[in-house]
């Protein structure tokens, strides 16, 4: 993976070397430099779209720990195609919030339960994630 930028940087040189070695009688029959540049630009556009989509997903999702440890999403459930009910922890208070595509509404406020996991403690992994982590650890050893 470290050599990928070097390989991509060498592609234009390889294309020019190959184009120079093609006999003049066949030069007009194959893809030209314009098509090569077009393919590279489209590849760059697709990669930029992927990076942009990843940034948007991270920017607008409800991931825990994104607000400087002032707020933490404890739990959430989808109640419709674009509607969620989310429990947000702020200090020692839990806020039950209704989130739609157009608004965020406070539904209820309650004190943090005594048996709730600590704010810094990682959430327990689902069974699939535990098995996957165990298999990956076993493969490394």
MODELLER restraints for C-alpha pairs under 7 A, 6 or more apart:
rsr = mdl.restraints
at = mdl.atoms
rsr.add(forms.Gaussian(group=physical.xy_distance, feature=features.Distance(at['CA:63:A'], at['CA:73:A']), mean=7.00, stdev=0.5))
rsr.add(forms.Gaussian(group=physical.xy_distance, feature=features.Distance(at['CA:64:A'], at['CA:72:A']), mean=5.16, stdev=0.5))
rsr.add(forms.Gaussian(group=physical.xy_distance, feature=features.Distance(at['CA:64:A'], at['CA:73:A']), mean=5.01, stdev=0.5))
rsr.add(forms.Gaussian(group=physical.xy_distance, feature=features.Distance(at['CA:65:A'], at['CA:71:A']), mean=6.98, stdev=0.5))
rsr.add(forms.Gaussian(group=physical.xy_distance, feature=features.Distance(at['CA:65:A'], at['CA:72:A']), mean=5.52, stdev=0.5))
rsr.add(forms.Gaussian(group=physical.xy_distance, feature=features.Distance(at['CA:70:A'], at['CA:90:A']), mean=6.12, stdev=0.5))
rsr.add(forms.Gaussian(group=physical.xy_distance, feature=features.Distance(at['CA:71:A'], at['CA:88:A']), mean=6.60, stdev=0.5))
rsr.add(forms.Gaussian(group=physical.xy_distance, feature=features.Distance(at['CA:71:A'], at['CA:89:A']), mean=5.67, stdev=0.5))
rsr.add(forms.Gaussian(group=physical.xy_distance, feature=features.Distance(at['CA:71:A'], at['CA:90:A']), mean=4.95, stdev=0.5))
rsr.add(forms.Gaussian(group=physical.xy_distance, feature=features.Distance(at['CA:72:A'], at['CA:88:A']), mean=5.59, stdev=0.5))
rsr.add(forms.Gaussian(group=physical.xy_distance, feature=features.Distance(at['CA:72:A'], at['CA:89:A']), mean=5.08, stdev=0.5))
rsr.add(forms.Gaussian(group=physical.xy_distance, feature=features.Distance(at['CA:72:A'], at['CA:90:A']), mean=6.76, stdev=0.5))
rsr.add(forms.Gaussian(group=physical.xy_distance, feature=features.Distance(at['CA:73:A'], at['CA:87:A']), mean=6.04, stdev=0.5))
rsr.add(forms.Gaussian(group=physical.xy_distance, feature=features.Distance(at['CA:73:A'], at['CA:88:A']), mean=4.50, stdev=0.5))
rsr.add(forms.Gaussian(group=physical.xy_distance, feature=features.Distance(at['CA:73:A'], at['CA:89:A']), mean=6.21, stdev=0.5))
rsr.add(forms.Gaussian(group=physical.xy_distance, feature=features.Distance(at['CA:74:A'], at['CA:87:A']), mean=5.42, stdev=0.5))
rsr.add(forms.Gaussian(group=physical.xy_distance, feature=features.Distance(at['CA:74:A'], at['CA:88:A']), mean=5.61, stdev=0.5))
rsr.add(forms.Gaussian(group=physical.xy_distance, feature=features.Distance(at['CA:74:A'], at['CA:89:A']), mean=6.37, stdev=0.5))
rsr.add(forms.Gaussian(group=physical.xy_distance, feature=features.Distance(at['CA:75:A'], at['CA:86:A']), mean=5.75, stdev=0.5))
rsr.add(forms.Gaussian(group=physical.xy_distance, feature=features.Distance(at['CA:75:A'], at['CA:87:A']), mean=5.23, stdev=0.5))
rsr.add(forms.Gaussian(group=physical.xy_distance, feature=features.Distance(at['CA:76:A'], at['CA:84:A']), mean=6.65, stdev=0.5))
rsr.add(forms.Gaussian(group=physical.xy_distance, feature=features.Distance(at['CA:76:A'], at['CA:85:A']), mean=5.59, stdev=0.5))
rsr.add(forms.Gaussian(group=physical.xy_distance, feature=features.Distance(at['CA:76:A'], at['CA:86:A']), mean=4.11, stdev=0.5))
rsr.add(forms.Gaussian(group=physical.xy_distance, feature=features.Distance(at['CA:76:A'], at['CA:87:A']), mean=6.15, stdev=0.5))
rsr.add(forms.Gaussian(group=physical.xy_distance, feature=features.Distance(at['CA:77:A'], at['CA:84:A']), mean=5.54, stdev=0.5))
rsr.add(forms.Gaussian(group=physical.xy_distance, feature=features.Distance(at['CA:77:A'], at['CA:85:A']), mean=5.47, stdev=0.5))
rsr.add(forms.Gaussian(group=physical.xy_distance, feature=features.Distance(at['CA:77:A'], at['CA:86:A']), mean=6.50, stdev=0.5))
rsr.add(forms.Gaussian(group=physical.xy_distance, feature=features.Distance(at['CA:78:A'], at['CA:84:A']), mean=4.39, stdev=0.5))
rsr.add(forms.Gaussian(group=physical.xy_distance, feature=features.Distance(at['CA:78:A'], at['CA:85:A']), mean=6.55, stdev=0.5))
rsr.add(forms.Gaussian(group=physical.xy_distance, feature=features.Distance(at['CA:79:A'], at['CA:85:A']), mean=6.92, stdev=0.5))
rsr.add(forms.Gaussian(group=physical.xy_distance, feature=features.Distance(at['CA:82:A'], at['CA:100:A']), mean=5.85, stdev=0.5))
rsr.add(forms.Gaussian(group=physical.xy_distance, feature=features.Distance(at['CA:82:A'], at['CA:101:A']), mean=5.97, stdev=0.5))
rsr.add(forms.Gaussian(group=physical.xy_distance, feature=features.Distance(at['CA:83:A'], at['CA:99:A']), mean=5.65, stdev=0.5))
rsr.add(forms.Gaussian(group=physical.xy_distance, feature=features.Distance(at['CA:83:A'], at['CA:100:A']), mean=4.53, stdev=0.5))
rsr.add(forms.Gaussian(group=physical.xy_distance, feature=features.Distance(at['CA:83:A'], at['CA:101:A']), mean=6.97, stdev=0.5))
rsr.add(forms.Gaussian(group=physical.xy_distance, feature=features.Distance(at['CA:84:A'], at['CA:98:A']), mean=5.92, stdev=0.5))
rsr.add(forms.Gaussian(group=physical.xy_distance, feature=features.Distance(at['CA:84:A'], at['CA:99:A']), mean=5.11, stdev=0.5))
rsr.add(forms.Gaussian(group=physical.xy_distance, feature=features.Distance(at['CA:84:A'], at['CA:100:A']), mean=6.54, stdev=0.5))
rsr.add(forms.Gaussian(group=physical.xy_distance, feature=features.Distance(at['CA:85:A'], at['CA:96:A']), mean=6.95, stdev=0.5))
rsr.add(forms.Gaussian(group=physical.xy_distance, feature=features.Distance(at['CA:85:A'], at['CA:97:A']), mean=5.70, stdev=0.5))
rsr.add(forms.Gaussian(group=physical.xy_distance, feature=features.Distance(at['CA:85:A'], at['CA:98:A']), mean=4.63, stdev=0.5))
rsr.add(forms.Gaussian(group=physical.xy_distance, feature=features.Distance(at['CA:85:A'], at['CA:99:A']), mean=6.15, stdev=0.5))
rsr.add(forms.Gaussian(group=physical.xy_distance, feature=features.Distance(at['CA:86:A'], at['CA:96:A']), mean=5.81, stdev=0.5))
rsr.add(forms.Gaussian(group=physical.xy_distance, feature=features.Distance(at['CA:86:A'], at['CA:97:A']), mean=5.20, stdev=0.5))
rsr.add(forms.Gaussian(group=physical.xy_distance, feature=features.Distance(at['CA:86:A'], at['CA:98:A']), mean=6.40, stdev=0.5))
rsr.add(forms.Gaussian(group=physical.xy_distance, feature=features.Distance(at['CA:87:A'], at['CA:94:A']), mean=6.35, stdev=0.5))
rsr.add(forms.Gaussian(group=physical.xy_distance, feature=features.Distance(at['CA:87:A'], at['CA:95:A']), mean=5.57, stdev=0.5))
rsr.add(forms.Gaussian(group=physical.xy_distance, feature=features.Distance(at['CA:87:A'], at['CA:96:A']), mean=4.61, stdev=0.5))
rsr.add(forms.Gaussian(group=physical.xy_distance, feature=features.Distance(at['CA:87:A'], at['CA:97:A']), mean=6.21, stdev=0.5))
rsr.add(forms.Gaussian(group=physical.xy_distance, feature=features.Distance(at['CA:88:A'], at['CA:94:A']), mean=5.59, stdev=0.5))
rsr.add(forms.Gaussian(group=physical.xy_distance, feature=features.Distance(at['CA:88:A'], at['CA:95:A']), mean=5.08, stdev=0.5))
rsr.add(forms.Gaussian(group=physical.xy_distance, feature=features.Distance(at['CA:88:A'], at['CA:96:A']), mean=6.47, stdev=0.5))
rsr.add(forms.Gaussian(group=physical.xy_distance, feature=features.Distance(at['CA:89:A'], at['CA:95:A']), mean=6.29, stdev=0.5))
rsr.add(forms.Gaussian(group=physical.xy_distance, feature=features.Distance(at['CA:92:A'], at['CA:111:A']), mean=6.22, stdev=0.5))
rsr.add(forms.Gaussian(group=physical.xy_distance, feature=features.Distance(at['CA:92:A'], at['CA:112:A']), mean=5.26, stdev=0.5))
rsr.add(forms.Gaussian(group=physical.xy_distance, feature=features.Distance(at['CA:93:A'], at['CA:110:A']), mean=5.99, stdev=0.5))
rsr.add(forms.Gaussian(group=physical.xy_distance, feature=features.Distance(at['CA:93:A'], at['CA:111:A']), mean=4.65, stdev=0.5))
rsr.add(forms.Gaussian(group=physical.xy_distance, feature=features.Distance(at['CA:93:A'], at['CA:112:A']), mean=5.16, stdev=0.5))
rsr.add(forms.Gaussian(group=physical.xy_distance, feature=features.Distance(at['CA:94:A'], at['CA:109:A']), mean=5.93, stdev=0.5))
rsr.add(forms.Gaussian(group=physical.xy_distance, feature=features.Distance(at['CA:94:A'], at['CA:110:A']), mean=5.31, stdev=0.5))
rsr.add(forms.Gaussian(group=physical.xy_distance, feature=features.Distance(at['CA:94:A'], at['CA:111:A']), mean=5.78, stdev=0.5))
rsr.add(forms.Gaussian(group=physical.xy_distance, feature=features.Distance(at['CA:94:A'], at['CA:112:A']), mean=5.55, stdev=0.5))
rsr.add(forms.Gaussian(group=physical.xy_distance, feature=features.Distance(at['CA:95:A'], at['CA:106:A']), mean=6.97, stdev=0.5))
rsr.add(forms.Gaussian(group=physical.xy_distance, feature=features.Distance(at['CA:95:A'], at['CA:108:A']), mean=6.06, stdev=0.5))
rsr.add(forms.Gaussian(group=physical.xy_distance, feature=features.Distance(at['CA:95:A'], at['CA:109:A']), mean=4.74, stdev=0.5))
rsr.add(forms.Gaussian(group=physical.xy_distance, feature=features.Distance(at['CA:95:A'], at['CA:110:A']), mean=6.55, stdev=0.5))
rsr.add(forms.Gaussian(group=physical.xy_distance, feature=features.Distance(at['CA:96:A'], at['CA:106:A']), mean=6.19, stdev=0.5))
rsr.add(forms.Gaussian(group=physical.xy_distance, feature=features.Distance(at['CA:96:A'], at['CA:107:A']), mean=5.41, stdev=0.5))
rsr.add(forms.Gaussian(group=physical.xy_distance, feature=features.Distance(at['CA:96:A'], at['CA:108:A']), mean=5.01, stdev=0.5))
rsr.add(forms.Gaussian(group=physical.xy_distance, feature=features.Distance(at['CA:96:A'], at['CA:109:A']), mean=6.15, stdev=0.5))
rsr.add(forms.Gaussian(group=physical.xy_distance, feature=features.Distance(at['CA:97:A'], at['CA:104:A']), mean=6.70, stdev=0.5))
rsr.add(forms.Gaussian(group=physical.xy_distance, feature=features.Distance(at['CA:97:A'], at['CA:105:A']), mean=5.59, stdev=0.5))
rsr.add(forms.Gaussian(group=physical.xy_distance, feature=features.Distance(at['CA:97:A'], at['CA:106:A']), mean=4.58, stdev=0.5))
rsr.add(forms.Gaussian(group=physical.xy_distance, feature=features.Distance(at['CA:97:A'], at['CA:107:A']), mean=5.31, stdev=0.5))
rsr.add(forms.Gaussian(group=physical.xy_distance, feature=features.Distance(at['CA:98:A'], at['CA:104:A']), mean=5.67, stdev=0.5))
rsr.add(forms.Gaussian(group=physical.xy_distance, feature=features.Distance(at['CA:98:A'], at['CA:105:A']), mean=5.06, stdev=0.5))
rsr.add(forms.Gaussian(group=physical.xy_distance, feature=features.Distance(at['CA:98:A'], at['CA:106:A']), mean=6.32, stdev=0.5))
rsr.add(forms.Gaussian(group=physical.xy_distance, feature=features.Distance(at['CA:98:A'], at['CA:107:A']), mean=6.34, stdev=0.5))
rsr.add(forms.Gaussian(group=physical.xy_distance, feature=features.Distance(at['CA:99:A'], at['CA:105:A']), mean=6.53, stdev=0.5))
